[in-house]
């Protein structure tokens, strides 16, 4: 049994049947510390306080982003890094420096700037698997862009399974927005979703795949806090040493009731126990060293970082030496996580807004020349292209991402 399996068994497991089914399945019943009898002993087993998370967006956001430091830092690192990369507009292969679409992206609405919009959309994708962007239309023209919370949107499917409309609910108010626009223009709602193998109209978040690691990490932190608050006293057994026989049924029931009411649960852990004649306390819980407690918690943290695509080295998680240095791990974050996510968003937004502006050739791309984390790669590329004597000046410009003329 691995270290993570041992700690999961110690903290308490949820019945697998309660967690099977849909992403919004019923919450498992909270487990409590149980008391049993073994050969004249009252045995205390490990306890759980029902902190295992569901897979809804709100549940993952609360137990993950709002309570778990690894999830919080992973999402902020990816979203803020993506938002800091400038976006360029192209008409075919020609860069466009001035256009109303660029002004719209720099200031999407009165309360949000362009970086804030990209950061919000990335956060929604990482926590929900879906990101929704609404165009504020006035006289048929896009005047504003608003990111919509995924948990407030319900996709209405048509008879063919494709999205027919979107319902946006705030309290008791519901707005219904058609999925198709007028004529050949796209609709007012853009949905960007991550791949989900079992759903047609919704995406699957990275945090959903790391839910077991998230639960384990949160449970370990919760248990550590309970132990520290109660003098770190472990569970164990009350051993009865009868002088002339075992406890009478009435005595056993009374003792069990008093233990359950006064000593069961994390809030009561560590209370001093008053023992009557014939009872002796024997600690039975495994020590953190025996269970590789810290390593199991760090292993859960690495699994969370793996699901998000963040090198654990960047999160200061010990025990990971995949990359030789911090700069190499930083480049891996850009190449393997941030840029694919940003290019996915920029491509979808560019195609969608291009349809609204009646310019289907418009595309949005990340400006890699202004990414500090990739400067070493760009310098190496320029050196190789510059030393290629068989290329013309125009071919060299195209090889590094510029137009042939300039």
N, C-alpha and C positions, 0 to 999 in steps of 0.2 A: 504494500500500500504506500503510495507516495505521500509526501508531506502535506500537499494540498488536500488529498483525500482524507488524511487523518484529522486535519483541523476541521474539515467540513463535517465529518462524523462527530467530532467533539462539540461543535457549536450547535448541532441539531439539523436534521434534514427535513425538508418539506415533502409531503407525499407527492410522488411524481404524477399521480393521477389528477391531483388538484391543479397542477400547473400545465397539464396537457391541453390541447385544443387550440382555440383562437388566441390572438395576441391580447385580447381583452377578456380572457377567461376569468372565472371566479377567483377571488383572493383566497389563499390557503388559510386554514384555521390556525390561529396562534398556538404554538406549543408552549407548555409550561414544564417546569422541573417536576419530574415524577419521582414517586417514592415506592419502592418495592421491598420485598423481603427475600433474603437468601440465607438460609442456614442460621437463623437466629440474628440476622443483621437487617437493619433498615437501610436500604441502599439508595443514594441520591444519584440520579443521572443528570447529564448535561441539559441545559435549558436554552430555549430560543424565545425571543420576544416578538415573533411575527414580523420581522423587518424585511422579509424577502419581497422584492419588488415585483410589480406587474410589468407588462410590456406596453402599456399605453404611453402616449407621448408625455402626459402630465406626470405619470408615475416615474418614468425614466428621467424626466427633467428634475423632479424633486430628489429622488434617491441618488441620481448621478450628478448632474451639473450643480445643483444647489447644496449637496451634502458631501460629495466625494471630491477630494482635492485633485486626484489623478484625472478624473473626467473633466473637471473644471479647467484645469490647466491645458489638457489636450485640446479641448474645443476652442479655448481662447487662443492657443498657440496657432492652430490651423486657420481659424477665422481671421485673426488680426494679421497674420502673415499674408494671407490671400488679399485682404483689404488694402494692404500697403503697396501692392504691385499695381503700377499704372496700367490703364487699359487704353489701347490704341484702336482707332477706327480706320477700316480699309474699304475702299471701293475696288473690288478685285484685288490686284496687287499694289494699287496706289494708296498710300496713306493720306487720310483726310485730316487736316489739322483743325479746321473750323466747321462745325455743323451743329444744328439744333439738337441732334441726338446726344452729342458730347456735352452740351450745356445741361441737358436733362439728366445725364448720368452724374455730372458733377454736383447737381442740386436736385435730387429726385422730388423732394417736397419741402415744405416750409420748415419742418422739424428734423430733417435727416439730410446728411451729406452723402456723397457717393461712397466713401469708405464705410460709413455706418450701414448703408444698404447692403453692400457685399458681405460685411461681417454678419449681419442678421440672417441673410439667406444661407450662408455657410453654416451658421449655428443651427438653423432649422433642418438643413439636410443631415447634419451629423447626429442630431438628437431624434429626428422624426423620420428621416429618409425622404421627406417631401419638403419642397419650398414653393411658396405661392407668391406671385407678384401681380399686383393689380394696376392697370393703367387708368389714370383719371382722365377721361375724355371730355373735351369741350369743343363743340362744333365739329366733331369727328377727328380732332387732333389730340394727341397725347400731351397733356400739360403737367402731369405728375405721375410718380410711381410710388406704390405703397406695398411693403412686405406684409403679408397676412399670416397670422398665427395658424399653424397646421391643425391644432386641436379644435379650432373653431370652424373648420371647413369640412363639409361632407360632399363627396363626389357623387353626383346623381348619374347612374349608368343608364344608357338607352337599351333597347331590345337587343342591339347587336353587341353590347358589352363595352362600347366606347363611351367616354364621358359626354353627357348630354348637357349638364349644367353643374354649377357649383353653388352650394348653399353656405352662406357665411353667417354664423350665429354669434351674437353678442347679447348675453342675457336672454330676454324673451324676444328680442328683435332678430328677424331672419331676412337676409337678402338673398335673392336667387339671381345668379349671373349666368347667362348662357355661355356655353363652351365655344360656340362659333360666332364670328363677327359678321358684319354686314358685307355682302358681296364677297370679294376674295380676301378681305382683310381678316387677320386673326382675331380671336376673341379678346375680351378685356382682361382675362386671367391667363397667366402663364404658370404652368405647373412643371417643375423640374423634380424628377424623382430618381432615386438610386434603384439599382436592380433588385427586384423581389421575385424569387422563383415561383411563388404561390399566389401572386396577386397581379391583376391587370392594371389597376388604376391607382395603386399606391406603391411607395418604395419601402425598403427595409433599412433601418438605421444601423450604423456600425455598433452603437451602444447596445442594440438588441442582441447582437451576436456575443457581446461581452457581458451579458446579464449575470451569468453564473459567477464570473470573476468579480463583478460589481457587488453582488450580494455577499460573496465571501469577504471581500475587502471591507465592506461596511460592517458586517457582522463581527469581524476581528477587531475593528476599531471600537465598536460598541461594547464588546466583551472586555477589552482592555480598560475602557473607561469605567465600567462597572466594577472591575477588580480593584482599580486604583481608588475608587470612591469608597470601597469597603475593605480596605487594608489588604487587598489581594489574597483573600482567604479562599482556598479551593473547596470543591465539593468533596464528599466522602461518604462514610457510613456510620450509623450508630450501632455499635455491637453490644448486644445484651448478654450479660453474664449471669445467668440465673443461679440462685442459691438452692432452690428446691424445685424449679420447673420454669417453663416459659411464661411469657406475659399472658394474662387472661385476655380474652377477646375484647372486653370492655376497656382494659388498659391499653391494648394495642390501638383500638379505634380512637381513643382520646389522644394518645401520643401522636398518631398520624394526623389528626385534625389540627392539633396545635402546631405541628411542624409546617403543614401546608399554609396555615394562616399567618404564621409568624416568621418563616424562614425561607419560603419558596419565592423565586423570582430575583431578577437582578437588583431591584430596588431594596430588597431585604438581605441580599447577600452580605456576609461578613458580620451579621449581628452576633453578639455573644450568646451562647447557648447554655441554658441551665439544665444540667443533667441530673436525673434522680439516681437513686442507688441501683447499681447493676448495669448502668449504661456507660459506654465508653466511646469516644469519637475517634474514628480512624480516617485520615485523609486518603482519598483514592484517586483524585484527579491527576492527570499527567501534567508535568511541568511544561512551561513553554519551551524549554530546551529539549525535552523528550519529543515534543511534537514538531520541532523545527518551526516554531510559531512565526518568528520574524521572516524566515525564508518563505513560508507559505503566503504570508501577506504580501511580500515583495513579488512573489510569483503571480499573485492575482493582479497586482499593479502592472506587471509586464504584459499580462494578457489583455488588460484594458488598453494599454498603449499600443499593443499589436493590432487590436481591432480598429483603432483610429489611424494607424499608420504613422505613429510618432515614435521615433527611436527612443527607447527608455533612457538613454544617456542624457537627452535633452530635458528629461523630467527629474533628473537626479535620483533615479531608481537604481540601487546598488545591484551588483551581480550580473550586469550585462556588459559584455566587451565585444559586441558585434562590430563596432566601428573603432578604428584605431585612434581617432581623435574627435574632438567636438566639431571641427569644421567639416569633416567627412559626414558626420551624422546630420549636420545642418543641411548639407547639399542633398542628402538622401531625403530629408523632409520635403525640400522644395521639389525634387524631381519625381518622387514616388507618391506624394500626397497632395501638396498644395497646388502645384501647377495643373495636374489632371483635374482637380476639383474646380479650380478657377477657369480653366479652359472650357469645362463642361458648362459652367454658369454663363460665361461670356458668349459662348457659341449659341446657347439657347436664347439669351436675351437679345443678341444681335439679330438673329433670324426673326425673332418675334417683333422687335421694334422696326426692323427693316420692312416688314410687311405693313406696319402702321404708317411708315413714312413713304410707302410706295417705292422703295429702293431695295429690291431683293438681292442686289450684289453687295450690300453693306455687311461687313463682318467685324466682330470685336475680337481682339487678341491681346494677350498679356505682353507688356513691354519688357522682354527679358534683359535688354541692355541696362535697365535701371534696377535690376535685382542684385543687391550687394552679395547675397549668398552664392550667386552663380558667376561672380566676376572672374574667378580663376578659370572656369570653363570657357568663358567668352574670350579671354586673353589667349588661351591655348588655341581656340578656333581661328582667331584672327591671325595668329602667328603661322598656322598651317596654311591658311588660304593666302596670306601675303607672300609666303615663300613659294607658291605654286606659279612658276614662270609660264606655264602653258595656258593659263587662264587670262582672259582679257579683264580690263578693269570692270566692265559691266558684269561679267560672269562672277567675278570676285564679290561684287556688291550683292548679287543675288544669292551667292552661297552663304553669306552671313545674315540674310534676311532683309535686305534693302532692295529698292527698285534698281533696274539696270542703269537708269539715267539719274544723275544727280551730282 
